[in-house]
């Protein structure tokens, strides 16, 4: 019963804190850099260092997401895409998974009361500011690309301070609830240590 209450509290909190990034004027150079970041075509390469690393990471992450996304192929595609976009933006993929858990509960078509959309609950104004008119925030890869680019932007503004960057991402800068939720989801549900490399003979 206590576990059920905890889960209900978690999901209520996730709903309350779902994304509401605030528009802030951007310098032309920053806007151009962010536009380039969300517009670059996805190259046909893996973000994993090796097929073995990919297999290990996917094997660790996939079972944790199975109840939320039963379709195995789609689940693996989402995980590969999260890993790619997070790595591309210089973010920890497990952090991004924790953020998605808090923001949308892994619901592709989630819309918050503030109008934020998709897995990473990206506010539509970002499409006008840095994207193309036909960018759909309900498209999996587009949403992940925007979300990771925006979080990276906030981390750069905050000089690497994740607590403050998460606050900016959620529109709750200076308040502890949202950063603590994301960090908690990251550490409790998505923590990962790569297996030790086999000793060479």
LINCORWO-V990329 format. One record per helix or strand of 2 or more residues. SS is the DSSP state (~ for helix, > for strand). FROM is the first residue (numbers start at 1). LEN is the number of residues. Records with the same first field share a line. If there is no record, write none. Layout:
# LINCORWO-V990329
SS = FROM-LEN + FROM-LEN
This chain:
# LINCORWO-V990329
~ = 2-16 + 28-12 + 51-15 + 72-17 + 93-12 + 125-6 + 140-18 + 162-9 + 176-14
